[in-house]
Amino acid sequence: MSTIKNPGFIALVLCFLVTSCQVGHEQKELSVNSLFSDHMVLQQQEEVAFWGEYTPKEEVTVSGSWGKEASAIVDDNGNWTLRLSTPEAGGPFTVNIVTNDSTITLNDVMAGEVWLASGQSNMEMPLKGWPPNGPVANSEEEIANADYPAIRMFTVVRKLSFAPLDTLAGQWDVASPETAGEFSATAYFFARRIHRELNIPIGIIYTSWGGTVAEAWTSKSQLRKMGDFDNDIERLENASEQKTTLEWFSKWDTVAIPQTKEGWENIDFSDSELNQLNFSDEHWSSI
C-alpha cells in the first residue's frame, strides 16, 4: 500500500470532504413568523404550534417561562414546526426560541382565549369609523376608554396570492386609547365582552377584506368538490389573468384615502377640467 506523505495534500482532501458534507445544508438564520412576537396571546391549555426557519438538520427548542418546552429537528428545506403545551389563562410570560447559536425572546406573552375575526367590510370597519358616512356610535368615548392591556389584536397585512401561503405579516397590538381606533370595531366589542365576562386575556387574529366573496376564503380543493366554480378557478390559474389581476390591485397602493370628516369634505377629485362648459368627451371610449 502506498503512503501519501504530502501534508498539504491531505489537508486539501479533508477540506474538500467537509465542504462536500455541507452541500445542501444551506445556513439559515433562526426566524419565526411575525405571528409569534411580543404581546401575543396563546390559546390556553393547548398544544400550540410554533414554526419558522433555520439551518437544516439542526435542533430548535421553544420554552415558556411557565415551565414547558418542546424541540424539533429542522427539515431539509430549512423549515421547523413543533407544539408547545400552554398554561391556564394568565401572564405575562416570556417565550424563548433557542438553537446552538441563536435565541429569540418573546416578551409580554399572555395565555387566554384566541379567536379569528374574518370577513368583509362589516368586520373591517375600525373603531374610529369611516367618516363622514360610516361612523361608529360613541367612537371617541369608546377609544378614550379602551384601556384593556389583556386584550390584544393581531392585524394580518393583506396580501393577494393565487396559491396558499405559509407565512404572513402583521403585529400584535395591546388595546389602549392610542391603538384601539385602528382595531376592527366588531372584533373589539366582541373581545371586550368576553374579557369582561371571563376576566382572562383575549387575543384576536384579525383578517378581513371588504367586498370579498365567501369563495375567496375557501380552499381550491373544496371548491373543486362543489363543481360550480371550475371555470373561475381555471381563469385564476391562467398566467395572463393573474398578471392582470395583480396590476389592478397594485393601483390601490397609490390611492390616498381620507381619514377624517374634513378630509372627505375637501377631497380633490382632480376633476376641475370636467366642469368647464367647453369640455369635450369625444375621446372617451364607449362601453
N, C-alpha and C positions, 0 to 999 in steps of 0.2 A: 504494500500500500504506500502510495506517495504521500509526502507531507508538505503542506503549504507553509513556507517559512516567512512570508511577507506579512507583517502585522497590519500594514496599511490596507492590504487587500482584504484581510479578514474583517477589519473594521467596516470597510465599504460593503461587504456582503451582509454583515449584521445590520447595518443601517438600512439596506435595501429590504431585508426581511421584516424589520419593524415597520417600515413605511408601508409595505405590502399588506401587513395585517390590519392597518388602519384604513385602507381603502374602503369606501362605502360607509364609514362611520364618521360622517361629517360633524365637526364640532359645532354645537348649537348652544347659545346662551339659554339659561333657565328662564322660562316665561310661563305665565298663566294668562288666561283670558281676562279681560277687564271686568267681567262679572265677579271675579274674585279679587276684591280690592277693599281698601279701608271703608269702614262704615257699613259693610254688607250685613245682611240678615240671612242666617242659615235656618232651614227648617228644623225645628226642634225634634229630638228623639228620633232621628232618621239616619240612614246610611247615605250621606250626601256625596254626590260625585264632584270630584275636582279633576281638572285636566289642563294640559299645557304641552310645552315642547322642551326638549333637552337633547343632549348627545345620546345617540342610540346605544343600547346595552348598559347604560348607566342606571343607577338607582335613584329614585326620588322619594322622599319621605315628607308627609304632611302631618303636623302635630298641632293639637289645640291645647290652649292653656287649661282646659278642663280635664286634661289627663288622658286623652285618646290620641292615637297616631295610626297611620297606615302607610305602607310603602308599595312601590311598583317599579318594574323594570321598563325602561324606555324601549319602544319597538324599533324596528329597522328604519322606519320613516321619521324617527325623532319625536313621536307622539307618546304621551303617557296619560293614563287615567287611573283613578283609584276612588275608593269610597271611604269616607271618614265618619265615624259614629259621633253624633252631636248630642249635647246635653239637654236638660229641660230648659224651658224658656228662661232667659236671663242674659247677663253680660254687664259690662263689656268684657270681651275676651280678646286674646291675640292668637293668630294662626301663623305658624312658621312652615315654609316650604323649603326643604333643605336638600342639597346634594353634597358631593365631596368637595366642591369648590364654590358653592353659591348658596345664598339664603335670601328668601323673600319673606318679609314680615308684614302681615296684615293686621292693622290696629283697629280698635273700636268695633270689633265684630260682635254682633248680637245673635242670640238664638230665639226663635219665636215662630210665628206663622207667616208663611210666604205665599203670596198669591200672584197670578199672572193677570194683568189688566190689558186687554187687547180689543181692537175693534176699529170702528170708523170715527167720524168727526165727533160723535157724541161722547166718545171716550177720549178723543184728542183734545177737546176744549180745555184750556188751562184754567186754574182757579182765578186768575186775573180776568178771564173772559176774552171775548173778541169784540172790542169796540169797533164801530159805535152800536151795531145792531145785535151783538151777541154777548150781552152782559151776563154775569153770574150774580144772583141776588146776594147783596151784602158782602161782595167780594173783598172790599177794602177792610172791612171789620174782620172777616174770616182770615185774611192774610196776616193782619196785625196780631191775631190771637193764635196763630199756628205755631205755638211753641211746644212741639212734641218730639223730644230727642229720641224716643223709642220708635218713631215712625220713619222709615227710610224708603226712598223710591229710586229704583234703577231705571233710567230712561234710555231705551235702546235707540241708537242712532240709525236712522233709516238707510237702507242700502238695497238698491234694486239688483236682483240676481235672477238668472234663469235656471239656476241649479241650487240645491240646498247648500247652505254654508255651515261650517262647523266652528265659526268664530263670529264675534260681534263686538261692537264698540259701544261705549256708554260709561256712566259713572253713577255711584250711589250718592244721594244727597239726603241729609238729615232735615226733617221738617222743621222750619223756622220761618219767622216773618221775612227773612232775606231770601229764602229759597222756594217757599210754598206757592208763590204766584205762578211759577212755571210748572207746578205739578198738574197732572190730569185732575180736573175738579171731581169727576165721578170717582176715580180711584182714591183720591184724598179723603173724601167724605166716607167712603167705604172703609178705608183703613182706620180712620179716626173712630168710627163707631165700634169696630171690632176691638180696637185698643182700649177704648173706654170700658167695654163690657168684660173683656178678659184680663185687662191690666198686664199685658205682655207685649214685647216688641212685635211690630208688624212690618214685613217687607213687601214691597210691591215691585214686580218687574213689569214695567210699563212699555208696551209697544203697540202703536196704532198708526193708521194711515187713512185719513179721511177719504171717502169715496170708493174705497176698495170693496170688491165683492167677496163673498164667503169663499168662492172657489180659489181666490188668490192665496188664501190661508190654508188650503187643503193640499195634501201631497199629490203628486202626479200619479202615483200608483193607485190611490183611492179614486181619483177622477177617472182613470182608465177603466176601473171596475164598473163605474156607472155607465160609461159608453156615450154620454151626452156631450162630452167636451173634446172628443178626439180631434176634430178639425181645429179647434182653438189651440190645443197642445201642439199639433203639428206646425201651426203658424209660428208659435213661440219658440219652437226648436229650429226654425229657419234662420240662418245667419243674417240674411238681409233684414228680416223682421226685427231681429234682436238689435241690429245696428240702428235702425230707425227709431225703435223704442228708447234706446239709451240716449240718442241725440235729443229726442223730445224731452225726456226727463232732465237732461243736463241743463236745459234752459231755466229750470226753476232756481238754480243757484244764483242767477242774475236778477231775480225778482225781489225787490225790496218791499216787504210787507209792513205797513204802518203798525205800530204797537200801541198807539194812543188814539183817543177820540179826535184830538186836534190833528193828528197825523192823517186820519182818514178824511177829515173835512177839508184839508188843504192838499190833498194828493194831486200830483201833477200827472195827468194822463198823456202829456205831450201831444195834445190834440188841438192846439191853438190854430193850426193851419186849416183844420176841418171846418171851423165855424166861419170861415171867410165866404162872403157872398159869391165870389168868383171861383170858388174851389171846384175842380173837375175830378170826377171819379171814373172817367172814361177808361183809365188804365187798369182799373180793378178787374179781377177775374170773376167770372160768373160761376156759381155753384150748380 
